[in-house]
């Protein structure tokens, strides 16, 4: 849509300033897609669980598809970086051996009604380009990565627990990350409310790559910085509405508090960040 508007203004002979505006808007949206994918990876992590709830009366191993759309309000923690609104498709797929969503693919090694052990491939849109923010001018690009490792989901009457341990398969940071999460859905008719708490540990290599400053990147107000391992705390709340078996609308809120090694980086402008996403999913 942005491209069409840009061409329209070009051929209508509008001022060069308008062309510059639309060109900048297209560039911003394009480079924000990885960040939005990373946000939606968390925002729609409920999709396999929702499919499982719908299948309580259907114990077959038949494949379950979900398609929809969503909008995320996403912002990375770097200084002077704009908050972007991005629309993305939502896709989920679940069968006996595979679970997939926008940014995560799981191969189920062993599963029963309570526990599922998985091999996980996950894309995370961490990082930045130097022109993402005036403060990052002169920095080398930090790229998003594909992460591979293991995960386990454990469902109990009290709550649902999950854990993962992943390594950077792209070789950008060569780092590792681990995540523990607990959540529970409280149903009320067609509505459901799911609070969650999580902690994510990231190692020195991860922090140094994404939040460190090399000697060649130093300037006034941006000193040399080497990262160390740290842990981030997260709290979230998801509200979903399913008027029928197949239709679900959700609102997801998330707040993250960064560990000291990240919030002390000269590249970071805030000790915390928030994210909001809304979406609609149709299950086949």
PLY file of the C-alpha trace (Angstrom):
ply
format ascii 1.0
element vertex 284
property float x
property float y
property float z
element edge 283
property int vertex1
property int vertex2
end_header
0.00 0.00 0.00
2.84 2.38 0.84
4.47 1.64 -2.53
1.24 2.39 -4.40
0.80 5.68 -2.55
4.42 6.60 -3.25
4.00 5.97 -7.00
0.74 7.90 -7.03
2.34 10.96 -5.47
5.33 10.66 -7.80
3.29 10.69 -10.96
1.03 13.44 -9.61
4.09 15.66 -9.33
3.90 16.18 -5.57
6.72 17.87 -3.71
9.97 16.01 -3.17
9.43 16.22 0.60
6.33 14.03 0.28
8.30 11.45 -1.70
10.93 11.43 1.02
8.25 10.90 3.68
6.66 7.89 1.99
10.03 6.38 1.12
11.08 6.64 4.78
7.77 5.09 5.89
8.23 2.10 3.60
11.79 1.60 4.78
10.72 1.77 8.44
7.95 -0.81 7.97
10.21 -3.16 5.99
12.94 -3.29 8.59
10.38 -3.54 11.43
9.01 -6.87 10.20
11.59 -8.99 12.09
10.80 -7.09 15.29
7.08 -7.62 14.74
7.60 -11.33 14.09
9.48 -11.59 17.35
6.66 -9.80 19.17
3.99 -12.01 17.63
5.97 -15.12 18.52
5.13 -14.30 22.13
1.71 -12.79 21.48
0.29 -15.90 19.74
2.16 -18.53 21.74
-1.33 -19.45 23.03
-2.41 -20.87 19.66
-1.33 -24.51 20.25
-2.90 -24.42 23.72
-6.14 -23.04 22.29
-6.17 -25.81 19.71
-5.62 -28.36 22.46
-8.57 -26.97 24.44
-10.77 -27.21 21.37
-9.67 -30.84 20.95
-10.57 -31.96 24.47
-13.54 -33.88 23.07
-11.59 -34.99 19.99
-8.56 -37.08 20.92
-7.58 -37.79 17.30
-4.16 -36.86 15.93
-5.69 -35.02 12.99
-3.88 -31.88 11.87
-5.25 -28.58 13.18
-4.78 -25.35 11.22
-5.25 -21.79 12.35
-5.23 -18.69 10.14
-5.84 -15.07 11.01
-4.39 -11.59 11.25
-3.07 -9.31 13.94
-1.56 -5.93 14.72
1.36 -5.32 17.08
2.66 -2.16 18.69
6.38 -2.98 18.87
9.49 -1.14 20.02
13.05 -2.28 20.62
14.91 -0.97 23.69
17.55 1.06 21.86
17.80 4.83 22.35
15.67 7.12 20.17
14.11 4.21 18.27
10.54 4.80 17.11
7.62 2.63 18.13
6.03 0.96 15.10
2.58 -0.44 14.37
2.83 -3.53 12.17
0.16 -5.81 10.71
1.08 -9.46 10.17
-0.69 -12.70 9.29
-1.16 -15.28 12.04
-0.55 -18.92 11.17
-0.57 -21.97 13.42
-0.35 -25.69 12.69
-0.52 -28.63 15.06
-0.43 -32.40 14.63
1.00 -35.40 16.49
4.60 -34.56 15.56
4.75 -30.86 14.67
3.72 -27.56 16.22
4.29 -24.37 14.23
3.46 -20.67 14.54
4.73 -17.44 12.99
8.32 -17.65 14.27
8.61 -21.07 15.91
8.74 -24.65 14.62
8.67 -27.56 17.08
9.33 -31.22 16.38
7.66 -33.28 19.14
10.06 -35.93 20.37
7.71 -37.28 23.03
4.24 -36.13 24.05
1.37 -37.21 26.26
-1.51 -35.37 27.92
0.80 -33.80 30.53
4.30 -33.43 29.06
5.73 -32.62 25.64
9.46 -32.73 24.87
10.43 -30.86 21.71
13.22 -29.91 19.34
12.73 -26.21 18.64
13.72 -23.84 15.82
12.90 -20.20 16.57
13.56 -16.91 14.79
14.13 -13.84 16.97
14.34 -10.38 15.39
16.84 -8.95 17.86
19.32 -6.31 16.72
19.25 -3.18 14.59
20.62 -1.26 11.64
22.63 1.92 12.17
19.92 4.11 10.60
17.18 2.75 12.87
18.00 5.52 15.34
20.16 8.69 15.31
21.96 7.41 18.40
23.03 4.25 16.54
24.79 6.15 13.73
28.24 4.65 13.23
27.32 1.28 14.76
27.73 -1.94 12.82
24.54 -3.83 12.03
23.37 -6.43 14.56
21.36 -9.16 12.85
18.44 -11.28 14.02
19.14 -14.99 14.39
17.70 -18.46 14.07
17.89 -20.27 17.41
17.88 -24.06 17.81
17.59 -26.17 20.93
15.23 -28.07 23.19
11.96 -27.23 24.92
9.49 -28.87 27.28
5.85 -28.06 28.07
4.34 -29.41 31.28
0.61 -29.14 31.93
-0.63 -29.52 35.51
-4.02 -28.86 37.17
-2.52 -25.77 38.83
-0.75 -24.15 35.89
1.15 -24.69 32.65
4.94 -24.61 32.73
7.40 -24.34 29.85
11.16 -24.18 29.48
13.58 -23.84 26.58
17.32 -23.73 26.03
18.47 -22.38 22.64
21.72 -21.59 20.87
22.37 -19.14 18.03
22.46 -21.29 14.88
23.07 -18.28 12.60
26.48 -17.59 14.14
25.84 -13.85 14.62
26.20 -13.68 18.37
27.18 -17.33 18.99
25.23 -16.89 22.20
22.78 -18.92 24.26
19.45 -18.14 25.87
17.13 -19.96 28.26
13.53 -19.21 29.22
11.19 -20.39 31.99
7.49 -19.50 31.92
4.36 -20.25 33.92
0.81 -19.37 32.91
-2.76 -20.35 33.64
-5.96 -19.68 31.72
-9.05 -18.76 33.70
-12.16 -19.40 31.56
-15.48 -17.62 31.97
-18.03 -18.57 29.35
-16.71 -17.51 25.94
-13.93 -15.45 27.54
-10.56 -16.46 28.93
-7.93 -14.56 30.90
-4.35 -15.89 30.99
-1.74 -14.20 33.21
1.87 -15.30 32.79
5.27 -14.79 34.36
8.58 -15.56 32.72
12.30 -15.12 33.16
14.82 -15.27 30.30
18.54 -15.72 30.82
20.95 -14.61 28.08
24.69 -15.26 28.12
27.64 -12.87 27.77
27.98 -13.40 24.01
24.34 -12.47 23.40
24.53 -9.29 25.49
27.91 -8.30 24.05
26.69 -8.69 20.44
23.32 -6.94 20.75
24.10 -4.35 23.44
27.87 -3.98 23.45
29.89 -1.15 21.92
33.17 -1.96 20.17
36.20 0.33 20.25
35.63 1.29 16.61
32.02 2.30 17.43
32.80 4.68 20.28
32.03 8.39 20.14
31.11 11.17 22.54
28.26 9.90 24.72
28.69 6.30 23.57
31.59 4.67 25.36
33.07 1.20 25.04
30.84 -1.47 26.57
31.27 -5.21 27.05
28.27 -7.33 27.92
27.91 -9.92 30.66
25.27 -12.59 31.24
21.98 -11.37 32.67
18.31 -12.26 33.17
15.19 -10.39 32.07
11.84 -10.62 33.89
8.53 -10.59 32.03
4.88 -10.30 33.00
2.01 -10.65 30.57
-1.75 -10.85 30.33
-3.81 -12.30 27.51
-7.57 -11.92 27.09
-9.32 -14.09 24.51
-12.90 -14.34 23.31
-14.19 -17.42 21.46
-17.89 -17.12 20.59
-17.67 -20.48 18.76
-15.33 -23.44 18.59
-13.51 -21.98 15.58
-13.26 -18.23 16.14
-10.97 -16.49 18.64
-10.12 -12.81 19.16
-7.34 -11.89 21.56
-5.60 -8.96 23.23
-2.09 -9.52 24.59
-0.15 -7.19 26.91
3.50 -7.71 27.85
6.03 -5.86 30.01
9.72 -6.76 30.22
12.23 -5.58 32.83
15.80 -5.86 31.58
18.67 -7.27 33.60
21.46 -4.95 34.69
23.88 -5.94 31.90
21.35 -4.79 29.29
19.89 -1.70 30.97
23.43 -0.43 31.75
24.38 -0.49 28.06
24.85 3.01 26.57
22.67 1.85 23.65
19.62 1.26 25.83
17.27 4.10 26.66
14.96 2.43 29.17
15.17 -0.29 31.80
11.89 -1.77 30.58
9.64 -2.02 27.57
6.02 -2.89 26.82
4.27 -4.50 23.87
0.63 -4.73 22.85
-0.91 -6.94 20.18
-4.41 -7.82 19.05
-5.49 -10.48 16.63
-8.09 -12.84 15.24
-7.67 -16.57 14.58
-9.87 -19.03 12.73
-9.27 -22.72 13.47
-10.09 -25.25 10.77
0 1
1 2
2 3
3 4
4 5
5 6
6 7
7 8
8 9
9 10
10 11
11 12
12 13
13 14
14 15
15 16
16 17
17 18
18 19
19 20
20 21
21 22
22 23
23 24
24 25
25 26
26 27
27 28
28 29
29 30
30 31
31 32
32 33
33 34
34 35
35 36
36 37
37 38
38 39
39 40
40 41
41 42
42 43
43 44
44 45
45 46
46 47
47 48
48 49
49 50
50 51
51 52
52 53
53 54
54 55
55 56
56 57
57 58
58 59
59 60
60 61
61 62
62 63
63 64
64 65
65 66
66 67
67 68
68 69
69 70
70 71
71 72
72 73
73 74
74 75
75 76
76 77
77 78
78 79
79 80
80 81
81 82
82 83
83 84
84 85
85 86
86 87
87 88
88 89
89 90
90 91
91 92
92 93
93 94
94 95
95 96
96 97
97 98
98 99
99 100
100 101
101 102
102 103
103 104
104 105
105 106
106 107
107 108
108 109
109 110
110 111
111 112
112 113
113 114
114 115
115 116
116 117
117 118
118 119
119 120
120 121
121 122
122 123
123 124
124 125
125 126
126 127
127 128
128 129
129 130
130 131
131 132
132 133
133 134
134 135
135 136
136 137
137 138
138 139
139 140
140 141
141 142
142 143
143 144
144 145
145 146
146 147
147 148
148 149
149 150
150 151
151 152
152 153
153 154
154 155
155 156
156 157
157 158
158 159
159 160
160 161
161 162
162 163
163 164
164 165
165 166
166 167
167 168
168 169
169 170
170 171
171 172
172 173
173 174
174 175
175 176
176 177
177 178
178 179
179 180
180 181
181 182
182 183
183 184
184 185
185 186
186 187
187 188
188 189
189 190
190 191
191 192
192 193
193 194
194 195
195 196
196 197
197 198
198 199
199 200
200 201
201 202
202 203
203 204
204 205
205 206
206 207
207 208
208 209
209 210
210 211
211 212
212 213
213 214
214 215
215 216
216 217
217 218
218 219
219 220
220 221
221 222
222 223
223 224
224 225
225 226
226 227
227 228
228 229
229 230
230 231
231 232
232 233
233 234
234 235
235 236
236 237
237 238
238 239
239 240
240 241
241 242
242 243
243 244
244 245
245 246
246 247
247 248
248 249
249 250
250 251
251 252
252 253
253 254
254 255
255 256
256 257
257 258
258 259
259 260
260 261
261 262
262 263
263 264
264 265
265 266
266 267
267 268
268 269
269 270
270 271
271 272
272 273
273 274
274 275
275 276
276 277
277 278
278 279
279 280
280 281
281 282
282 283
